[in-house]
Amino acid sequence: MSVVLTVQGARAADLVTGVSPLAELLACLHSIAEPDHHFEVRPWLTRIRAETSEALQGRLTTYAPLWARRRCRLLLPFELPLGQTFEAELQRIEALPVGRFAAAAAEAIHGGLVELGDLVGDAAARDAYVVSCERRSFGRGELARHLVADPEAFRADLLDVLRVCAEEFFTDEWARVSHRLEAECTAVRARAGALSVAEVLASLSPNAAVRHDPASVVFDKLQSLRADLRGRRCLLVPSVHARPHLIVKVDPEYPVVVHFPVEGDGARDTLAQVRLRLAILADPARLSLCRHLVNEPITTSDLAARTGMTVPQVSRHLGRLREAGLLVSHRDGRMIQHRLNLQRLLPMGVDVLTAIMR
């Protein structure tokens, strides 16, 4: 499964990069709703839970379907220009025709494939939609009832929740991360001036690949989605809190948007790199060597003597460990001593989960 963006005939000018405070709040709310996916920010999540009011926490739980599994398209930029203030982005949502607002909110609330119909003007469509949401969960059913009963009241209450988030925690968080996001935008724009459209898009994720005939970019995701960027705007929006997820939204009503994570101080491995390391460590002979290499620096001949392998066998296994970045070797006089690279080995659990969840 993958997300495929066909770029044959797409213009660099149609790639628009910029920040969005509302999109960053969406990423924050997703991590609050799905904390198990965001173990790297657990200290931040713990602090937010401690500092936000019980009233807001309850409302965030009620509205969680809008930002849990299927993030609501309305909370990502849906028109230019990018770089608007948080309040200006909320005013865009306020100005949407009620039918378009209701349809976008309804898709996120349901969280799956659903035929919406006319939720504003067709009572039968509303009833069928609510029943479909109730089958998925009680919370989704209750939120669906709220939406179809009075979309305008639903919109007003949702916007109030987002404004309270800004008051209680997000204004300070945006001040902390916005400069970093602006710097990422500058870097992406520089790449856009020197690289092809496909290469720019592929640079947004370590799990992306450029394909040819037709020219396209493939993001390795647990999702099947295709879009042709020819003649379409594509909005590139960086995020600190979206890590490790890269989100691609394709909707005929709006530009394509790629909400991509800004990597931390140490970039995570690709899925292929993680698989290589796991495969190398799965070999019983190499695992036996690792038990010796983890304790102290040791030479190839000493490893052979301890394990009963020949020196050439040990050398081949050490080469595989070195290929995966799991071995550190240094010269001590006339001898070469080896040791496991614990700095590369310790984060592997995080690397595995991060690669899976991208």
Secondary structure, DSSP 8 states (H G I E B T S, - for coil): --EEEE-TT--GGGEEE---HHHHHHHHHHHHH-GGG-GGGHHHHHHHHHHS-HHHHHHHHHTGGGTSSS--GGGS--SS--S--HHHHHHHHHHS-HHHHHHHHHHHHH-S------TTT-HHHHHHHHHHHHHH-HHHHHHHHHHHH-HHHHHHHHHHHHHHHIIIIIHHHHHHHHHHHHHHHHHHHHHHHHS-HHHHHHTT-TTEEEETTTTEEEE--SS-EEEE-TT--EEEEEESTTTT--EEE--TTS-EEEEEE---SS----HHHHHHHHHHHHSHHHHHHHHHHTTS-EEHHHHHHHH---HHHHHHHHHHHHHTT-EEEEEETTEEEEEE-HHHHTTHHHHHHHHHH-
